[in-house]
Amino acid sequence: MTRVYTARNLPEAHLIKNLLEQEEIEVYIKNEKLVSVLGESPLSPTYMFYPEIWVNDEDRERAITIIQRNNQ
């Protein structure tokens, strides 16, 4: 699996996940559970808690294209 996107928040991550799943791309959101502790943790840097979109290696290019098309 490979990371194709880092979302700013959980709703954005789920939006991207839904877009990719509509194109029959299997999606995994990494750090989904850690987002809730973002404001409570003294750990730094905080970006390590942002939700990440991961897909299978063979879907990487197609997923990136879909994400870029959506962000325009």
URKACOR-V47957 format. One record per residue. N is the residue number from 1. D_LAST is the distance of its C-alpha to the last C-alpha in Angstrom with 1 decimal. Layout:
BEGIN
{{N/D_LAST} {N/D_LAST}}
END
This chain:
BEGIN
{{1/25.3} {2/22.5} {3/20.0} {4/16.3} {5/14.8} {6/16.3} {7/15.3} {8/16.2} {9/18.4} {10/19.8} {11/18.0} {12/14.6} {13/16.4} {14/17.8} {15/14.6} {16/13.4} {17/17.0} {18/17.1} {19/14.2} {20/15.9} {21/19.3} {22/18.5} {23/18.1} {24/21.5} {25/20.4} {26/22.8} {27/21.2} {28/23.1} {29/22.0} {30/24.1} {31/25.3} {32/24.8} {33/28.3} {34/28.3} {35/25.6} {36/28.4} {37/30.5} {38/27.9} {39/29.7} {40/33.2} {41/33.3} {42/34.9} {43/33.3} {44/31.1} {45/28.4} {46/26.6} {47/23.4} {48/25.6} {49/25.2} {50/21.4} {51/20.5} {52/19.5} {53/18.2} {54/20.6} {55/21.0} {56/23.8} {57/23.9} {58/23.8} {59/20.5} {60/18.8} {61/17.0} {62/15.9} {63/14.7} {64/12.6} {65/11.0} {66/10.4} {67/9.0} {68/6.5} {69/5.7} {70/5.6} {71/3.8} {72/0.0}}
END
